[in-house]
Amino acid sequence: QAIQDFSTAIKISPKYIDAYHQRGVAYYILGKYPPAYSDFDSAVRLDPKEADSFYLRSLASRKLGRPADADRDLATARQMDPHIDSEMSRLGLK
């Protein structure tokens, strides 16, 4: 249901970054890494100054077997927000 709700939010407001984050996280938790990556990538494209988007995309990249991409995004996220690891660990995302 959450994925459907966030999809509706994205249709209504295609630039709503939090909806991409939340839908991507829902896909990620379900082990659906390609659509999770796509949502996090959309968030990066919408706002390339948002550290959370890079961090989340790095998680999906790692699950998709793209360690170089994951490392690059993680480094970018950490440069933008030195506390990103602790912030994201509170969400239980690894």
N, C-alpha and C positions, 0 to 999 in steps of 0.2 A: 504494500500500500504506500509506503514512504516513497519508493521510486516513482510510482504513478503520481503522487502529489507533487514531488519536485519537478517531474516532467511537465505537469500542468503549469507550475510556476514559471518554468523556463519558456513555455509557449507564450504565456502572458507577458513576461518580461525577459526577453532573451539576453539581457545584459546583467541579470541578477546573479552575481558571482556566488553568493552563499548557496543558492539553489544548486549550482554546479558542484560546489564542494560537498554539500549534503547528499546529493544523489550519487556522486562519485564514491563517497564513504560507504553508502549503502551497498553499492556494487562491490566495492573492495571487501567489505565484511562477508559478502556472499561468495567471494572467490571469483567474481566476474571482473578480472583485471583489465581486459581490453576496453570495456565501456567505462570503467573507473578511470583509466588513463585518458580516455577521450574527454571525459568531463573535466578532469584536472587540467588537461591541455587547453581546453576552452577557457577555463578560468585564468590561466597564465596569459593567454592571448588577449583577454578582456582587460586585464590589469597586470602588466608585467612588473609592477612594484609591490605585489602582494606575496610576502614570504610564504604564507600558508599554502598557496597554490603550488609553488615550487617544491615544497616539502612533500605535499601529498602526491604530486606527480612523480617524485623520486621513489616513493614507496611502490607505486604501481609499476614503474620502470623496472625496479629490482625484481618484482614478482614475475614480470614478463621476460626476465633474462637479459636485461639491458643494463649491466652494471655501470658502464661508462656514463650513460645518460643519467642514471640514478645518482652517481657520485657528483656529476656536474650540477644537477638540480639541488642536491643536498648542500653542496658548497655555496651555491647562490642563496639558498634560503638562510643558511647560517650567517652569511655575510650581511644579509638584509636585517636579520633578527638573531642576535647571538643567543637568545633564550628559547629559540624555536624547539629545540629537542625536549626541554622540560615541559613546554606548553603542550606539545603534541603527545608526550607520553601520558599526560593526564587524561587524554582522550582514549588511551589504550591502543593507539595505532602504532604498528611496528612493521 
